[in-house]
Amino acid sequence: MISRFGRGDPCSQLSLAKEAHAYWHEHGLGRFDHILLLPGNDTALNGRIRCAFEAKLCGRTGAVVEGDAARSLVALYSLYAFTDKIIIGSFDLPYGRKLGNLLYCGAADEEDLINDVILGGLDGAGSQV
């Protein structure tokens, strides 16, 4: 098994997905326009992503989920993209995401990755045509 949240035991992934499904419904996350998942342990980075998320909501409703609950929701979303409301605030999750490589090699800075890549979908989201 590579990691609890990467490629690994399908039974473990299914267990996490079941936990996430229950969490989603218990907390009524479907009622929000956008749900930011912060699965990482870097509290400073999570804080910067959260602040940028809140600034970009522009009157829309949003929820922030952190820690184990966020990691479980990432596992569920990795199995099945059940909504378009989820934003994953991570440079390396879900498994295979390589945004950290762009940061570490100097191809992009953290602010650009947060605002343009992770939260880029919030720009103009929810606008009526």
ABEGO torsion letter per residue (X at the ends): XABAABBBBAAAAAAAAAAAAAAAAAAGAAABABBBBBABABAAAAAAAAAAAAAAAGGBBBBBBBEAAAAAAAAAAAABBABAABBBBBAAOBBGBAAAAAAAAGABBAAAAAAAAAAAAABGBGBBX
